[in-house]
Amino acid sequence: KAKSLAEELDCDIYIVGAANAGKSTLVNYLLDENNPDKKAAFVGKRRAGNANKYKGSVTTSPLPGTTLKFIKIELGGGRCVYDTPGLLIPGSLTERLTPEELKVVVPKKQVEPITFRVPSGKCVLVGGLAKIELIGDSKPFLFTFFVANEIKLHPTDSSKADDFTATHVGKMLKPPLEHGVERMKEIGEFEYHEIDIQGDGWKQAAADITLRGLGWVAVTGAGTAKVRIGIPKGIGVSVRPPLMPFDVWEATAKYTGGRAVRKSSKSRSGKRRKG
């Protein structure tokens, strides 16, 4: 479709977006889909260490700045697609993480969303990087987390969350990967945002709360959800229409034995998601 539009407008195609948005991964996917001979020629399972073995593939990495210059790829017919260096977006959490922490936060495979039922006075800790809580006289809502599978999610009482984080950050709560308050101070002290979201019923999410550089949370329920978000100072938080509004019931989870486990037998990828 893009190629047809480029031919119609007599121009090339440029892939532009934020650092770590997946531009190079998208380019490689398009190259694979349009070149079955190259795809069939690769033997073995694609992993982070060999994902770029395809001849002509674009190098990918969880580290920002992997694409350092415009990469030209011939499409044929005189048309080209250009993979471009990522734009540095102010207020992104990825700017404050170490290379090892980035490997946890930036998804390496399909994200398996996980849903918690959260009543007022409860919260979910997103590693040690964010706290999402329901406050006031709100009825229980469902919070569906779309974050990298390696990030540890922990539901708890809002009144106990700060003490729990101070004790378990870098251990049960990852990332950050280093234990102690010093690493938390380096990332930034939390600031809080309060948002009212009008529920759209139990069949689909009403809105997404985006946490820049970390992921998003889809909010599902009836009535008004008073949501309080704690995140390092300066990190962007916004509300948007739901990107994947119908995934909530496929991702419901229970918390047991120190980890979150899906109630459904399998996720879309065929595996259980553990948080």
C-alpha positions in Angstrom: 0.0 0.0 0.0 2.8 2.4 0.9 4.7 1.5 -2.2 1.7 2.1 -4.3 1.2 5.5 -2.7 4.9 6.3 -3.2 4.5 5.5 -6.9 1.4 7.6 -7.1 3.2 10.6 -5.5 6.5 9.9 -7.2 8.5 9.8 -3.9 10.3 7.4 -1.6 9.2 6.1 1.8 10.8 7.2 5.1 10.2 5.3 8.4 10.2 8.0 11.1 9.5 7.8 14.8 10.8 7.8 18.4 13.9 5.9 19.5 13.0 2.2 20.3 9.6 2.5 18.7 10.4 -0.5 16.5 11.1 1.2 13.2 13.9 -1.2 12.2 11.9 -4.2 13.4 9.0 -3.0 11.1 11.4 -2.6 8.2 12.8 -6.1 8.7 9.3 -7.6 8.9 8.3 -5.9 5.7 11.5 -7.2 4.0 10.7 -10.7 5.2 7.1 -10.6 4.0 8.1 -9.3 0.6 11.1 -11.7 0.1 10.0 -15.3 1.0 13.3 -16.7 -0.5 15.3 -14.8 2.0 13.0 -15.9 4.8 13.2 -19.5 3.8 17.0 -19.4 3.5 17.4 -18.6 7.3 17.9 -21.8 9.3 17.3 -21.8 13.1 15.3 -19.8 15.6 15.6 -16.0 15.5 16.8 -14.6 18.9 18.2 -11.3 20.0 21.7 -12.5 19.2 21.0 -13.7 15.7 18.0 -11.6 14.6 20.2 -9.7 12.2 21.7 -12.7 10.3 19.4 -12.2 7.4 21.3 -10.8 4.5 20.0 -7.3 4.0 18.3 -7.0 7.4 18.5 -3.8 9.4 20.3 -4.1 12.8 18.0 -3.9 15.8 18.7 -3.5 19.5 17.0 -2.4 22.7 19.5 0.4 23.0 18.6 3.8 21.7 20.7 5.1 18.8 21.4 1.8 17.1 20.4 3.2 13.8 22.9 6.0 13.4 22.2 7.2 9.8 19.7 6.9 7.0 19.6 3.3 5.7 18.5 3.0 2.1 16.7 -0.1 1.0 15.8 -0.7 -2.6 12.2 -1.7 -3.3 12.5 -2.0 -7.0 10.9 0.1 -9.7 13.0 3.0 -8.7 11.5 3.3 -5.2 13.4 3.1 -1.9 12.5 2.9 1.8 14.7 4.7 4.3 15.1 3.6 7.9 15.9 6.7 9.9 17.6 7.3 13.3 15.1 7.5 16.2 13.9 10.8 17.5 14.7 11.5 21.1 11.4 12.4 22.7 11.6 14.5 25.9 10.1 12.9 29.0 10.7 9.3 28.0 11.7 6.8 30.7 14.1 5.0 28.5 16.5 8.0 28.7 17.0 7.3 32.5 17.7 3.5 32.3 20.9 1.6 32.1 21.6 -0.7 29.1 20.7 -3.7 31.2 17.4 -2.1 32.4 16.6 -1.2 28.8 16.8 -4.9 27.8 14.0 -5.5 30.3 11.8 -2.5 29.5 12.0 -2.7 25.7 10.0 -5.7 24.4 12.0 -8.4 22.6 8.9 -10.4 21.7 5.1 -10.0 21.5 3.8 -8.4 24.6 1.3 -10.5 26.5 -1.1 -8.1 28.3 -2.2 -8.9 31.8 -5.4 -7.7 33.6 -6.0 -7.0 37.3 -9.3 -6.2 39.0 -8.4 -3.2 41.2 -10.7 -1.8 43.8 -10.4 1.6 45.4 -7.4 1.8 47.8 -5.4 -0.8 45.8 -2.7 -0.3 43.3 -0.4 -2.1 40.9 3.3 -1.5 40.9 5.0 -1.6 37.5 8.4 -2.8 38.7 9.8 0.1 40.7 9.1 2.5 37.8 5.4 3.4 38.2 2.4 3.0 40.5 -1.2 2.9 39.2 -3.9 3.1 41.8 -7.7 3.6 42.1 -8.7 6.2 44.6 -11.8 7.9 46.1 -15.3 6.4 45.8 -14.6 4.6 42.5 -16.1 1.2 42.0 -13.6 -1.6 41.1 -12.1 -1.3 37.6 -10.0 -3.6 35.4 -6.5 -2.4 34.6 -4.9 -4.1 31.6 -1.1 -3.6 31.4 0.7 -3.6 28.1 4.3 -3.6 29.1 7.3 -5.8 28.3 6.8 -9.4 29.6 10.0 -9.2 31.8 8.7 -6.3 33.9 7.4 -7.5 37.3 3.8 -6.4 38.1 2.7 -6.4 41.8 -0.8 -5.6 43.1 -0.9 -4.4 46.7 -2.6 -1.9 49.1 -1.9 1.7 48.2 -1.0 2.4 51.9 1.7 -0.3 51.8 3.1 0.4 48.3 5.9 2.8 49.2 7.3 0.6 52.0 7.1 -2.5 49.8 8.9 -0.6 47.0 11.7 0.5 49.3 12.2 -3.0 50.5 11.9 -5.0 47.3 13.0 -2.8 44.5 15.7 -4.5 42.4 14.5 -7.9 43.8 10.8 -8.7 43.5 10.3 -5.4 41.7 12.3 -5.1 38.5 13.4 -2.8 36.9 15.4 -1.1 38.2 17.9 -3.9 38.6 19.9 -2.4 41.4 18.5 -2.7 45.0 18.2 0.3 47.2 16.9 3.9 47.2 20.0 5.3 45.5 19.1 3.9 42.1 15.5 5.1 42.6 16.8 8.6 43.3 18.9 8.5 40.1 15.8 7.6 38.0 13.8 10.3 39.7 11.4 10.9 42.6 7.8 10.1 41.9 5.3 12.8 41.0 1.6 12.1 40.9 -1.1 12.7 38.3 -4.8 12.2 39.0 -7.1 11.4 36.0 -10.9 10.7 35.8 -11.9 8.2 33.2 -15.5 7.6 32.3 -16.0 3.8 31.9 -17.6 2.4 28.8 -18.9 -0.8 30.3 -17.3 -4.2 30.8 -17.0 -5.4 27.2 -14.3 -3.0 26.1 -11.7 -0.5 27.5 -12.7 3.1 27.8 -9.2 4.6 27.5 -5.5 4.0 27.7 -3.2 5.7 30.1 0.2 5.9 28.4 3.5 6.0 30.4 6.1 7.3 28.0 8.9 4.8 27.4 7.3 2.1 29.5 3.9 1.1 28.0 0.3 1.7 28.6 -2.7 0.7 30.8 -6.1 0.1 29.4 -9.0 1.0 31.8 -12.3 -1.0 31.7 -15.4 -0.7 33.8 -18.6 1.1 34.6 -18.9 4.5 36.2 -16.0 6.9 36.8 -12.5 5.7 37.6 -10.4 8.1 39.6 -6.9 6.9 38.8 -3.7 8.2 40.4 -0.5 7.6 38.6 2.9 7.8 40.3 5.9 8.0 37.9 9.4 9.6 38.0 9.2 13.4 37.8 9.2 14.6 34.2 8.1 11.4 32.5 5.2 11.9 30.1 1.7 10.6 31.1 -1.3 11.0 28.8 -4.8 9.6 28.0 -5.9 8.4 24.6 -8.7 6.3 23.1 -7.9 2.6 23.6 -5.6 1.0 21.1 -6.6 -2.6 21.9 -10.0 -2.3 23.6 -11.1 -5.9 23.5 -8.0 -7.7 25.0 -9.1 -7.2 28.6 -10.9 -10.6 29.1 -8.2 -12.6 27.4 -5.6 -11.3 29.9 -7.3 -11.5 33.3 -4.9 -12.7 36.0 -4.7 -13.7 39.7 -1.8 -12.9 42.0 -0.4 -15.9 43.8 3.0 -17.1 45.1 4.6 -13.7 44.6 3.7 -13.4 40.9 0.8 -12.7 38.6 -0.5 -15.6 36.5 -3.2 -15.5 33.8 -6.5 -17.2 34.7 -6.9 -18.3 31.1 -5.0 -21.5 30.1 -3.0 -19.8 27.4 -2.4 -16.4 25.9 -2.4 -15.4 22.3 1.1 -16.6 21.9 0.3 -20.0 23.4 2.1 -19.4 26.7 1.1 -18.2 30.2 2.1 -14.7 31.1 3.8 -14.4 34.4 4.5 -11.0 36.0 
